[in-house]
Amino acid sequence: MKELAQHAAPGTMVLRGLSERVASIGWGRLVLWAVALSGAAAMVYRLGWGLGASTNLSDDWPWGWWIAVDVMGGVALAAGAFVVAAWVHVFGRHRYEVLAKPAVLTGFLGYLMVVVGLLMDIGRPYRIWHPIVMWQPHSVMFEVAWCVMCYTTVLALEFSPVAFEGLGWRRAARRVRRAIVPLVILGVMFSTLHQSSLGSLLLIAPYRMNPLWYSPLLPVFYFASAVAAGLATVQLEASAAGRFYGHRVGSALMEGLSRGLVWVLVLNAALRVADWVVRGTGPWMGPVTLESALAAAEVGLGMLVPAALLAVRSLRRRSAVRLWAAWMVVAGVLMNRIDSSLVAMRQSASSAYWPSVLEFVVTAGIIAGGMLAYDCVARHWPLFEAAAEPTPERAAAEHHRKTVEAPAS
């Protein structure tokens, strides 16, 4: 038995060391790494074997899951960067500055994820640089490509002070901060152009799209819904930062953000319903179909219900209600992008489309990679320096430092 114990001891120590190592990394990060690596392997397969072997796209469905979710949905969810940055630096609402740096980081990473998704979707990804030198000024896609490139550059510059401070380059950080207002104005301009132009892309298909989604106001719808999605994403991001990084944002700020979201949601719902009424194409004007149910859910569950919840002050004060409302808004906008890009084309297509497993794996891998990048920045760079309310853990540590360590020193 003694000999057996001696042989088992090294194995036990290895297992114990492995368990401690896993605990230090965290199961959440390990899962994210597994999903991200699976996505990377799927991307290699798509680049090596092509769209035909890796997706269910066809001549009937040249745009699929990646365009609907990774590109159109991803751009909308990243809109919080320009909304919050403009609110803080252009309109002078500096008390919301605690939300600005995380929102800009989310926007920057979101646009990098959009670029990766676009690389996977275009037939020849090695030609993605062509719009830089081969101008097509009459093409909406050309305008979107340029705006996305320019806005991603602007976001990198807006976020660069955090990176410079992390590297100890304080002089460079101060220099960029002096130009923050012009940068934010440029960002608002580029965002307005390409958020609306994503809706303009669909104007070319009036006879393919279901009239519940096709409208001459598609550019307006896409821009207005992106503002709602951006504000809701900032709410979710602030909640996650408080839970995982101890960056608690004051409830007064979150309530203020929710009040603004109410007005944006009401505007979105009014535009959609008025458009349906004027064109006589509302989901209530015909038999119940998949399309009519989805269109009604977009407006009802994705706009009106969260707006009603956040409009009541007593409910708006509850963080759980704010979170539920934000999730409903994000789900509603994502549903709108999927519906207008895919479901709206269903009846006019001669074949059906359902994304392949690899398409889902690539999307999950891109999202996991973005979350890991955010986690890395949040842990190593001064992203949350201006926390409005310290967490209990931080408050206890600060109290301990003042009462025990300071007198001793």
Salt bridges, closest charged atoms under 4 A:
GLU3 OE2 - HIS7 NE2 3.93
GLU165 OE2 - ARG177 NH2 2.35
ASP275 OD2 - ARG279 NH2 2.69
GLU291 OE2 - ARG346 NH2 2.80
GLU298 OE1 - ARG272 NH1 3.00
ASP375 OD2 - ARG29 NE 2.69
ASP375 OD2 - ARG379 NE 2.97
GLU398 OE2 - ARG401 NH2 2.69
GLU398 OE2 - LYS402 NZ 3.94
